[in-house]
């Protein structure tokens, strides 16, 4: 929706512009809701956002992220899934995380990354590969 073109912010500061855009979008939807109610928000999203900015067919065909896929797989099989933090290291101001997947108290994939999310995605991907799911 190109919200960053209309949002005013201090460019010299270290900010996450994606977060600001998300907050702005949420505020717009909230304003529409307060002004016209749920149906007005639903209509706005369907007619002005989905039609112009979202390709639903492409989204439905795309693969969801590995962690979500692993959660869905384990829930279908009623298995206990845990992401265990093996280490959190900060070397020279850079964090590095090591995560291990445990399913029914059996360890599977491991992953590392500069954020917990990245490490969890890597561990989930390795686990899915070990399970033959990808």
DSSP file (Angstrom, degrees, kcal/mol; ACC not computed):
  #  RESIDUE AA STRUCTURE BP1 BP2  ACC     N-H-->O    O-->H-N    N-H-->O    O-->H-N    TCO  KAPPA ALPHA  PHI   PSI    X-CA   Y-CA   Z-CA
    1    1 A X              0   0    0      0, 0.0    52,-0.0     0, 0.0    48,-0.0   0.000 360.0 360.0 360.0  -1.8    0.0    0.0    0.0
    2    2 A X    >   +     0   0    0      1,-0.1     3,-1.4     2,-0.1     4,-0.4   0.856 360.0 158.1  58.3  39.2    3.1    2.2    0.0
    3    3 A X  G >>  +     0   0    0      1,-0.3     3,-1.7     2,-0.2     4,-1.5   0.810  63.5  68.7 -62.6 -30.4    2.4    3.5    3.5
    4    4 A X  G 34 S+     0   0    0      1,-0.3    -1,-0.3     2,-0.2    -2,-0.1   0.737  91.3  62.6 -63.8 -19.4    6.1    4.4    4.0
    5    5 A X  G <4 S+     0   0    0     -3,-1.4    -1,-0.3     1,-0.2    -2,-0.2   0.712 113.3  32.8 -76.5 -18.9    5.6    7.1    1.4
    6    6 A X  T <4 S+     0   0    0     -3,-1.7     2,-0.3    -4,-0.4    -2,-0.2   0.516  95.9  98.6-113.7  -8.4    3.0    8.9    3.5
    7    7 A X     <  -     0   0    0     -4,-1.5     2,-0.5     1,-0.0    14,-0.0  -0.640  64.3-143.3 -81.4 134.7    4.3    8.2    7.0
    8    8 A X        +     0   0    0     -2,-0.3     2,-0.3     2,-0.0    -3,-0.0  -0.872  35.4 148.2 -99.5 127.9    6.3   10.9    8.6
    9    9 A X        -     0   0    0     -2,-0.5     2,-0.8     4,-0.0     3,-0.0  -0.974  55.2 -91.8-153.2 161.8    9.3    9.7   10.7
   10   10 A X    >   -     0   0    0     -2,-0.3     3,-1.3     1,-0.2    -2,-0.0  -0.695  32.8-161.7 -81.4 109.0   12.7   10.9   11.7
   11   11 A X  T 3  S+     0   0    0     -2,-0.8    -1,-0.2     1,-0.3     4,-0.1   0.686  83.1  64.6 -68.4 -19.4   15.0    9.3    9.1
   12   12 A X  T 3  S+     0   0    0      2,-0.1    -1,-0.3    -3,-0.0     2,-0.2   0.649  87.4  86.5 -78.9 -15.0   18.1    9.7   11.3
   13   13 A X  S <  S-     0   0    0     -3,-1.3     2,-1.0     1,-0.1    -4,-0.0  -0.533  88.2-110.0 -88.3 153.1   16.9    7.4   14.0
   14   14 A X        +     0   0    0     -2,-0.2     2,-0.3     2,-0.0    -2,-0.1  -0.718  58.3 154.3 -81.2 106.0   17.4    3.6   14.0
   15   15 A X        -     0   0    0     -2,-1.0     2,-0.9    -4,-0.1     3,-0.1  -0.909  51.1-120.0-133.6 159.3   13.8    2.3   13.4
   16   16 A X     >  -     0   0    0     -2,-0.3     4,-1.7     1,-0.2     3,-0.5  -0.866  25.4-169.3 -98.6 101.3   12.1   -0.7   12.0
   17   17 A X  H  > S+     0   0    0     -2,-0.9     4,-2.6     1,-0.2     5,-0.2   0.826  83.3  59.5 -64.2 -33.3   10.1    0.8    9.1
   18   18 A X  H  > S+     0   0    0      1,-0.2     4,-2.3     2,-0.2    -1,-0.2   0.887 105.5  49.6 -62.3 -38.1    8.2   -2.5    8.6
   19   19 A X  H  > S+     0   0    0     -3,-0.5     4,-2.5     2,-0.2    -2,-0.2   0.911 110.6  49.3 -66.4 -42.6    6.9   -2.3   12.2
   20   20 A X  H  X S+     0   0    0     -4,-1.7     4,-2.5     2,-0.2    -2,-0.2   0.909 110.9  50.2 -63.6 -41.8    5.9    1.3   11.7
   21   21 A X  H  X S+     0   0    0     -4,-2.6     4,-2.6     2,-0.2    -2,-0.2   0.914 111.0  49.2 -62.1 -42.6    4.0    0.4    8.5
   22   22 A X  H  X S+     0   0    0     -4,-2.3     4,-2.4     1,-0.2    -2,-0.2   0.909 111.7  48.5 -62.9 -42.4    2.3   -2.5   10.2
   23   23 A X  H  X S+     0   0    0     -4,-2.5     4,-2.3     2,-0.2    -2,-0.2   0.894 111.4  50.3 -64.8 -39.7    1.2   -0.2   13.1
   24   24 A X  H  X S+     0   0    0     -4,-2.5     4,-2.3     2,-0.2    -2,-0.2   0.919 110.6  49.2 -64.5 -43.6    0.0    2.4   10.6
   25   25 A X  H  X S+     0   0    0     -4,-2.6     4,-2.4     1,-0.2    -2,-0.2   0.925 111.3  49.7 -60.9 -44.4   -2.1   -0.2    8.8
   26   26 A X  H  X S+     0   0    0     -4,-2.4     4,-2.4     1,-0.2    -1,-0.2   0.895 109.8  51.2 -61.4 -40.6   -3.5   -1.4   12.0
   27   27 A X  H  X S+     0   0    0     -4,-2.3     4,-2.4     2,-0.2    -1,-0.2   0.891 109.0  50.9 -64.6 -39.8   -4.4    2.2   13.0
   28   28 A X  H  X S+     0   0    0     -4,-2.3     4,-2.3     2,-0.2    -2,-0.2   0.936 111.5  47.1 -63.1 -46.2   -6.2    2.7    9.7
   29   29 A X  H  X S+     0   0    0     -4,-2.4     4,-2.3     1,-0.2    -2,-0.2   0.890 111.8  51.8 -63.0 -38.8   -8.2   -0.5   10.1
   30   30 A X  H  X S+     0   0    0     -4,-2.4     4,-2.6     2,-0.2    -1,-0.2   0.895 109.1  49.8 -63.4 -40.7   -9.0    0.6   13.7
   31   31 A X  H  X S+     0   0    0     -4,-2.4     4,-2.1     2,-0.2    -2,-0.2   0.906 110.8  49.1 -65.6 -41.3  -10.2    4.0   12.5
   32   32 A X  H  X>S+     0   0    0     -4,-2.3     4,-3.2     2,-0.2     5,-0.6   0.909 111.9  50.2 -63.1 -40.9  -12.4    2.4    9.8
   33   33 A X  H  X5S+     0   0    0     -4,-2.3     4,-2.3     3,-0.2    -2,-0.2   0.933 111.3  47.2 -62.7 -46.7  -13.8    0.1   12.5
   34   34 A X  H  <5S+     0   0    0     -4,-2.6    -1,-0.2     1,-0.2    -2,-0.2   0.856 118.9  41.9 -64.2 -34.1  -14.6    2.9   14.9
   35   35 A X  H  <5S+     0   0    0     -4,-2.1    -2,-0.2    -5,-0.2    -1,-0.2   0.892 137.8   5.7 -80.2 -40.9  -16.2    4.9   12.1
   36   36 A X  H  <5S-     0   0    0     -4,-3.2     4,-0.4     1,-0.2    -3,-0.2   0.513  96.9-124.3-127.1  -6.5  -18.2    2.2   10.4
   37   37 A X     X< -     0   0    0     -4,-2.3     4,-1.6    -5,-0.6     3,-0.3  -0.281  50.4 -43.2  90.4-177.6  -17.9   -1.1   12.3
   38   38 A X  H  > S+     0   0    0      1,-0.2     4,-2.8     2,-0.2     5,-0.2   0.894 131.9  53.9 -58.3 -47.2  -16.8   -4.6   11.4
   39   39 A X  H  > S+     0   0    0      1,-0.2     4,-2.7     2,-0.2    -1,-0.2   0.857 106.2  53.7 -61.3 -35.1  -18.6   -4.8    8.1
   40   40 A X  H  > S+     0   0    0     -4,-0.4     4,-2.3    -3,-0.3    -1,-0.2   0.905 111.0  45.8 -66.0 -40.5  -16.9   -1.6    6.9
   41   41 A X  H  X S+     0   0    0     -4,-1.6     4,-2.7     2,-0.2     5,-0.2   0.934 113.2  49.9 -65.5 -46.0  -13.5   -3.0    7.8
   42   42 A X  H  X S+     0   0    0     -4,-2.8     4,-2.6     1,-0.2    -2,-0.2   0.924 112.8  46.6 -58.2 -46.2  -14.3   -6.3    6.1
   43   43 A X  H  X S+     0   0    0     -4,-2.7     4,-2.9    -5,-0.2     5,-0.4   0.907 112.0  50.9 -64.5 -42.2  -15.5   -4.5    2.9
   44   44 A X  H  X>S+     0   0    0     -4,-2.3     4,-2.5     2,-0.2     5,-0.8   0.922 112.7  45.9 -61.6 -44.6  -12.4   -2.2    2.9
   45   45 A X  I  X>S+     0   0    0     -4,-2.7     5,-2.9     3,-0.2     4,-1.1   0.936 116.7  44.3 -64.7 -46.3  -10.0   -5.2    3.2
   46   46 A X  I  <>S+     0   0    0     -4,-2.6     5,-0.8    -5,-0.2    -2,-0.2   0.918 124.3  32.0 -65.5 -43.5  -11.8   -7.2    0.5
   47   47 A X  I  <5S+     0   0    0     -4,-2.9    -2,-0.2    -5,-0.2    -3,-0.2   0.798 131.1  26.9 -88.4 -29.5  -12.3   -4.4   -2.0
   48   48 A X  I  <5S+     0   0    0     -4,-2.5    -3,-0.2    -5,-0.4    -2,-0.1   0.693 129.3  28.5-109.9 -21.2   -9.3   -2.2   -1.5
   49   49 A X  I  XXS+     0   0    0     -4,-1.1     4,-3.3    -5,-0.8     5,-0.7   0.852 120.1  42.5-106.4 -57.3   -6.6   -4.4   -0.2
   50   50 A X  I  ><S+     0   0    0     -5,-2.9     4,-1.2     1,-0.2     6,-0.2   0.922 118.4  46.4 -58.3 -45.4   -7.1   -8.0   -1.4
   51   51 A X  H  4<S+     0   0    0     -5,-0.8    -1,-0.2    -6,-0.3    -3,-0.1   0.858 124.6  30.6 -66.9 -35.3   -8.0   -6.9   -4.9
   52   52 A X  H  45S+     0   0    0      1,-0.1    -2,-0.2    -4,-0.1    -1,-0.2   0.820 134.0  19.5 -93.9 -33.1   -5.1   -4.5   -5.3
   53   53 A X  H  <5S+     0   0    0     -4,-3.3     2,-0.5     1,-0.1    -3,-0.2   0.537 107.2  68.5-121.0  -9.0   -2.3   -5.8   -3.2
   54   54 A X     << -     0   0    0     -4,-1.2     2,-0.9    -5,-0.7     3,-0.1  -0.959  51.0-160.4-125.6 129.1   -2.8   -9.5   -2.5
   55   55 A X     >  -     0   0    0     -2,-0.5     4,-2.2     1,-0.2     3,-0.3  -0.833  14.0-175.0-101.1  92.6   -2.6  -12.5   -4.8
   56   56 A X  H  > S+     0   0    0     -2,-0.9     4,-2.5     1,-0.2     5,-0.2   0.850  80.0  55.7 -60.9 -36.9   -4.6  -15.1   -2.8
   57   57 A X  H  > S+     0   0    0      1,-0.2     4,-1.4     2,-0.2    -1,-0.2   0.912 109.3  46.8 -62.6 -41.2   -3.9  -17.9   -5.3
   58   58 A X  H  > S+     0   0    0     -3,-0.3     4,-1.8     2,-0.2    -2,-0.2   0.914 111.9  50.7 -66.3 -42.6   -0.2  -17.3   -5.0
   59   59 A X  H  < S+     0   0    0     -4,-2.2    -2,-0.2     1,-0.2    -1,-0.2   0.909 109.2  50.8 -61.9 -42.2   -0.3  -17.2   -1.2
   60   60 A X  H  < S+     0   0    0     -4,-2.5    -1,-0.2     1,-0.2    -2,-0.2   0.819 112.7  47.0 -65.8 -30.2   -2.3  -20.4   -1.1
   61   61 A X  H  < S+     0   0    0     -4,-1.4    -1,-0.2    -5,-0.2    -2,-0.2   0.763  94.6  93.5 -81.7 -26.4    0.3  -22.2   -3.3
   62   62 A X  S  < S-     0   0    0     -4,-1.8     2,-0.3    -5,-0.1    -3,-0.0  -0.312  83.5-108.1 -70.3 151.1    3.3  -20.9   -1.4
   63   63 A X        -     0   0    0      1,-0.1    -1,-0.1    -2,-0.0     3,-0.1  -0.586  30.6-127.0 -76.6 135.5    4.9  -23.0    1.3
   64   64 A X        -     0   0    0     -2,-0.3    -1,-0.1     1,-0.2     5,-0.0  -0.328  45.3 -73.7 -74.6 167.7    4.3  -21.8    4.8
   65   65 A X     >  -     0   0    0      1,-0.1     4,-2.4    -2,-0.1     5,-0.2  -0.188  42.8-113.4 -65.3 158.0    7.4  -21.3    7.0
   66   66 A X  H  > S+     0   0    0      1,-0.2     4,-2.5     2,-0.2     5,-0.2   0.860 113.3  53.0 -63.0 -40.0    9.1  -24.4    8.4
   67   67 A X  H  > S+     0   0    0      2,-0.2     4,-2.4     1,-0.2    -1,-0.2   0.933 111.8  45.7 -63.7 -45.0    8.3  -23.8   12.0
   68   68 A X  H  > S+     0   0    0      1,-0.2     4,-2.7     2,-0.2    -2,-0.2   0.913 112.4  51.3 -63.1 -42.3    4.6  -23.5   11.3
   69   69 A X  H  X S+     0   0    0     -4,-2.4     4,-2.5     1,-0.2    -1,-0.2   0.898 110.5  49.0 -62.3 -39.9    4.7  -26.5    9.1
   70   70 A X  H  X S+     0   0    0     -4,-2.5     4,-2.7     2,-0.2     5,-0.2   0.901 110.5  50.6 -67.0 -40.8    6.4  -28.5   11.9
   71   71 A X  H  X S+     0   0    0     -4,-2.4     4,-2.4     2,-0.2    -2,-0.2   0.934 112.2  46.9 -60.4 -46.0    3.8  -27.3   14.4
   72   72 A X  H  X S+     0   0    0     -4,-2.7     4,-2.2     1,-0.2    -2,-0.2   0.925 112.9  49.6 -62.1 -44.8    0.9  -28.4   12.1
   73   73 A X  H  X S+     0   0    0     -4,-2.5     4,-1.4     1,-0.2    -2,-0.2   0.928 113.6  44.8 -60.0 -47.3    2.6  -31.7   11.5
   74   74 A X  H  <>S+     0   0    0     -4,-2.7     5,-2.9     1,-0.2     4,-0.4   0.861 112.0  52.1 -69.5 -35.2    3.1  -32.4   15.2
   75   75 A X  H ><5S+     0   0    0     -4,-2.4     3,-0.9     3,-0.2    -1,-0.2   0.900 106.7  53.3 -67.4 -39.5   -0.4  -31.3   16.2
   76   76 A X  H 3<5S+     0   0    0     -4,-2.2    -1,-0.2     1,-0.2    -2,-0.2   0.858 115.5  40.8 -61.0 -34.7   -2.0  -33.6   13.6
   77   77 A X  T 3<5S-     0   0    0     -4,-1.4    -1,-0.2    -5,-0.2    -2,-0.2   0.400 111.5-122.7 -94.8   2.1    0.0  -36.5   15.1
   78   78 A X  T < 5 +     0   0    0     -3,-0.9     2,-0.3    -4,-0.4    -3,-0.2   0.909  57.9 153.9  57.0  46.6   -0.6  -35.3   18.7
   79   79 A X      < -     0   0    0     -5,-2.9     2,-0.6    -6,-0.1    -1,-0.2  -0.801  50.3-114.1-106.0 147.4    3.1  -35.1   19.4
   80   80 A X        -     0   0    0     -2,-0.3    24,-2.8     2,-0.0     2,-0.4  -0.715  36.4-167.9 -81.9 118.3    4.7  -32.9   22.0
   81   81 A X  E     +A  103   0A   0     -2,-0.6     2,-0.3    22,-0.2    22,-0.2  -0.918   9.9 172.9-113.2 131.3    6.9  -30.4   20.2
   82   82 A X  E     -A  102   0A   0     20,-2.5    20,-2.7    -2,-0.4     2,-0.6  -0.991  25.9-148.0-136.4 145.6    9.5  -28.1   21.9
   83   83 A X  E     -A  101   0A   0     -2,-0.3     2,-0.5    18,-0.2    18,-0.2  -0.966  25.0-161.6-109.2 114.8   12.1  -25.7   20.7
   84   84 A X  E     -A  100   0A   0     16,-3.3    16,-2.6    -2,-0.6     2,-0.7  -0.842  15.3-133.2-105.0 130.0   15.0  -25.8   23.2
   85   85 A X  E     +A   99   0A   0     -2,-0.5    14,-0.2    14,-0.2     3,-0.1  -0.710  23.6 178.7 -80.9 116.3   17.6  -23.0   23.4
   86   86 A X  E     -     0   0A   0     12,-3.1     2,-0.3    -2,-0.7    13,-0.2   0.849  65.6  -7.3 -84.9 -38.9   21.0  -24.7   23.5
   87   87 A X  E     -A   98   0A   0     11,-1.5    11,-2.2     2,-0.0     2,-0.4  -0.993  45.4-161.9-158.0 152.6   23.0  -21.5   23.7
   88   88 A X  E     +A   97   0A   0     -2,-0.3     2,-0.4     9,-0.2     9,-0.2  -0.931  26.1 177.7-134.2 108.0   22.7  -17.7   23.4
   89   89 A X  E     -A   96   0A   0      7,-2.8     7,-2.6    -2,-0.4     2,-0.6  -0.919  20.0-161.4-119.5 140.1   26.1  -16.1   22.7
   90   90 A X  E     +A   95   0A   0     -2,-0.4     2,-0.6     5,-0.2     5,-0.2  -0.939  16.4 175.2-119.7 107.8   27.0  -12.4   22.2
   91   91 A X  E >  S-A   94   0A   0      3,-2.4     3,-1.4    -2,-0.6    -2,-0.0  -0.950  72.8 -17.8-117.0 115.7   30.3  -12.0   20.5
   92   92 A X  T 3  S-     0   0    0     -2,-0.6    -1,-0.2     1,-0.3     3,-0.1   0.815 128.3 -52.0  62.3  31.8   31.4   -8.5   19.5
   93   93 A X  T 3  S+     0   0    0      1,-0.2     2,-0.5    -3,-0.0    -1,-0.3   0.475 115.2 114.0  85.2   2.1   27.8   -7.3   19.8
   94   94 A X  E <   -A   91   0A   0     -3,-1.4    -3,-2.4     2,-0.0     2,-0.2  -0.930  58.2-142.5-110.8 123.9   26.4  -10.0   17.5
   95   95 A X  E     -A   90   0A   0     -2,-0.5     2,-0.4    19,-0.3    -5,-0.2  -0.573  14.6-171.1 -82.2 145.3   24.0  -12.5   19.0
   96   96 A X  E     -A   89   0A   0     -7,-2.6    -7,-2.8    -2,-0.2     2,-0.4  -0.987   5.3-164.8-136.5 127.7   24.1  -16.2   17.9
   97   97 A X  E     -AB  88 113A   0     16,-3.3    16,-1.7    -2,-0.4     2,-0.5  -0.867   8.7-160.0-114.8 144.8   21.5  -18.6   19.0
   98   98 A X  E     -AB  87 112A   0    -11,-2.2   -12,-3.1    -2,-0.4   -11,-1.5  -0.993  16.6-176.6-124.7 124.0   21.5  -22.4   18.8
   99   99 A X  E     -AB  85 111A   0     12,-3.0    12,-2.5    -2,-0.5     2,-0.4  -0.913   9.9-161.9-124.0 145.1   18.1  -24.2   19.0
  100  100 A X  E     -AB  84 110A   0    -16,-2.6   -16,-3.3    -2,-0.3     2,-0.4  -0.978  15.8-133.4-126.4 141.9   17.2  -27.9   19.1
  101  101 A X  E     -A   83   0A   0      8,-2.8     7,-2.8    -2,-0.4     2,-0.4  -0.789  18.7-167.9 -93.7 135.0   13.9  -29.4   18.3
  102  102 A X  E     -AB  82 107A   0    -20,-2.7   -20,-2.5    -2,-0.4     2,-0.5  -0.992   4.3-173.1-122.7 128.1   12.5  -32.1   20.6
  103  103 A X  E >  S-AB  81 106A   0      3,-2.8     3,-1.5    -2,-0.4   -22,-0.2  -0.979  79.3 -16.8-122.9 119.3    9.5  -34.2   19.7
  104  104 A X  T 3  S-     0   0    0    -24,-2.8    -1,-0.2    -2,-0.5   -23,-0.1   0.906 128.6 -55.6  50.3  44.9    8.1  -36.5   22.4
  105  105 A X  T 3  S+     0   0    0    -25,-0.3     2,-0.5     1,-0.2    -1,-0.3   0.644 114.7 117.9  64.3  18.8   11.4  -35.9   24.3
  106  106 A X  E <   -B  103   0A   0     -3,-1.5    -3,-2.8     0, 0.0    -1,-0.2  -0.967  63.7-127.2-112.8 130.5   13.5  -37.2   21.4
  107  107 A X  E     +B  102   0A   0     -2,-0.5    -5,-0.2    -5,-0.2     3,-0.1  -0.500  38.0 155.9 -80.7 144.9   15.9  -34.7   19.9
  108  108 A X  E     +     0   0A   0     -7,-2.8    -1,-0.1     1,-0.4    -6,-0.1   0.086  45.7  17.7-130.7-117.2   15.9  -34.0   16.2
  109  109 A X  E     -     0   0A   0     14,-0.2    -8,-2.8    -9,-0.1    -1,-0.4  -0.206  54.7-157.8 -70.9 153.6   17.0  -31.0   14.1
  110  110 A X  E     -B  100   0A   0    -10,-0.2     2,-0.3    12,-0.2   -10,-0.2  -0.927  11.2-179.0-124.9 152.4   19.3  -28.2   15.3
  111  111 A X  E     -B   99   0A   0    -12,-2.5   -12,-3.0    -2,-0.3     2,-0.3  -0.995  11.3-158.6-150.3 154.0   19.7  -24.7   13.9
  112  112 A X  E     +B   98   0A   0     -2,-0.3     2,-0.3   -14,-0.2   -14,-0.2  -0.923  22.3 145.3-129.4 156.9   21.7  -21.6   14.5
  113  113 A X  E     -B   97   0A   0    -16,-1.7   -16,-3.3    -2,-0.3     6,-0.1  -0.976  58.6 -98.2-176.3 170.4   21.1  -18.0   13.6
  114  114 A X  S    S+     0   0    0     -2,-0.3     2,-0.3   -18,-0.2   -19,-0.3   0.460 110.6  36.8 -83.4  -0.8   21.6  -14.4   14.6
  115  115 A X  S  > S-     0   0    0    -18,-0.1     4,-2.2     1,-0.1     5,-0.2  -0.970  85.6-118.1-141.0 157.6   18.0  -14.4   16.0
  116  116 A X  H  > S+     0   0    0     -2,-0.3     4,-2.9     1,-0.2     5,-0.2   0.901 115.7  55.8 -61.0 -39.1   16.0  -17.0   17.8
  117  117 A X  H  > S+     0   0    0      1,-0.2     4,-2.3     2,-0.2    -1,-0.2   0.921 108.1  46.7 -59.8 -45.6   13.5  -17.0   15.0
  118  118 A X  H  > S+     0   0    0      1,-0.2     4,-2.2     2,-0.2    -1,-0.2   0.917 113.9  48.2 -63.2 -43.0   16.2  -17.7   12.4
  119  119 A X  H  X S+     0   0    0     -4,-2.2     4,-2.3     1,-0.2    -2,-0.2   0.892 111.6  50.0 -66.0 -39.5   17.6  -20.5   14.5
  120  120 A X  H  X S+     0   0    0     -4,-2.9     4,-2.7     2,-0.2    -1,-0.2   0.895 109.7  51.2 -65.9 -39.7   14.1  -22.0   15.1
  121  121 A X  H  X S+     0   0    0     -4,-2.3     4,-2.5    -5,-0.2    -2,-0.2   0.921 111.5  47.5 -62.3 -43.3   13.4  -22.0   11.4
  122  122 A X  H  X S+     0   0    0     -4,-2.2     4,-2.3     2,-0.2    -2,-0.2   0.907 113.7  47.4 -65.0 -41.8   16.7  -23.8   10.6
  123  123 A X  H  X S+     0   0    0     -4,-2.3     4,-2.2     2,-0.2   -14,-0.2   0.897 112.7  49.2 -66.4 -40.5   16.0  -26.4   13.3
  124  124 A X  H  X S+     0   0    0     -4,-2.7     4,-2.6     2,-0.2    -2,-0.2   0.904 110.6  50.7 -65.1 -41.5   12.5  -26.9   12.1
  125  125 A X  H  X S+     0   0    0     -4,-2.5     4,-2.2     2,-0.2    -2,-0.2   0.935 111.2  47.6 -61.9 -46.6   13.7  -27.3    8.5
  126  126 A X  H  X S+     0   0    0     -4,-2.3     4,-2.5     1,-0.2    -1,-0.2   0.899 111.9  50.9 -62.2 -39.7   16.3  -29.9    9.5
  127  127 A X  H  X S+     0   0    0     -4,-2.2     4,-2.1     2,-0.2    -2,-0.2   0.930 109.6  49.2 -63.7 -45.9   13.7  -31.7   11.5
  128  128 A X  H  X>S+     0   0    0     -4,-2.6     5,-2.8     1,-0.2     6,-0.9   0.874 111.3  50.4 -61.4 -37.3   11.2  -31.8    8.6
  129  129 A X  H ><5S+     0   0    0     -4,-2.2     3,-0.9     3,-0.2    -1,-0.2   0.917 109.9  49.8 -65.9 -42.9   14.0  -33.1    6.4
  130  130 A X  H 3<5S+     0   0    0     -4,-2.5    -2,-0.2     1,-0.2    -1,-0.2   0.847 111.3  49.7 -63.2 -33.3   14.9  -35.8    8.9
  131  131 A X  H 3<5S-     0   0    0     -4,-2.1    -1,-0.2    -5,-0.2    -2,-0.2   0.556 114.0-119.1 -81.9  -8.2   11.2  -36.8    9.1
  132  132 A X  T <<5S+     0   0    0     -3,-0.9    -3,-0.2    -4,-0.5    -2,-0.1   0.731  78.5 125.0  76.8  21.9   10.9  -37.0    5.3
  133  133 A X      <       0   0    0     -5,-2.8    -4,-0.2    -6,-0.2    -5,-0.1   0.625 360.0 360.0 -90.0 -14.8    8.3  -34.2    5.2
  134  134 A X              0   0    0     -6,-0.9    -5,-0.2    -9,-0.1    -1,-0.1   0.294 360.0 360.0-138.8 360.0   10.3  -32.0    2.8
